[in-house]
Amino acid sequence: MVGKINIAIDGPAAAGKSTISKKVAEHFNYIYIDTGAMYRAVTLHTLRNGMDVLDDLSLLDIRLTPLPDQKVFVNDEDVTAEIRSMEVNQNVSRVSSLQVVREFLVSMQREIAKDKGVVMDGRDIGTTVLPESELKIYMNASPEVRAERRFIEEQKKGIEIDMRTLTEQIRKRDEQDKNRALSPLRKSEDAIFLDTSYMSIEEVTSKIIHLAEDTIRGER
């Protein structure tokens, strides 16, 4: 037995990382860290106040409350819904590629994970943020499947958008994430690849839980 472990779950937009990570964290009673929400929070902050706010990020406080009803706060304001807006979607890749933003948030994320017992999802967790994670997962699905998932999410919010536009946005985001200079989206060599295109949420969750249990027992 190795005790608590850190679980890193990486993958592109709309691969199901957040949904699955929350369920895995709840199963083990671990802390769930949605790094994408943190980058979205910084993006929202810049959209509201201009890029000059990045000159002094020490003035920015980002806080994620515990599960099950995790909320995101920026300087004590609940921005959980606002960080999922289309405007933030269209700007988050650009803001998150900036070195000053990545250094600020990576430091925060590592501090949270130092005592283990964390499920963290994002695009560079296994490669950059927590490269020593005991279990690394890389999730992916076809752009069309991911667009359909995002379409359902947007419909639930009352946002009208066509599938072709969503698919193109996802393809564009993939290219931006894979080709950015700092911490590009890529699978860590020791990460386990999961294609979730035709897997249910329950199937993916169960697979990762079993892998984590094997890791905790020292069987992998």
Summary of the structure (lengths in Angstrom):
residues: 220
radius of gyration: 16.7
end to end distance: 11.2
largest distance: 50.0
contacts: 689
relative contact order: 0.22
helix: 53%
strand: 15%
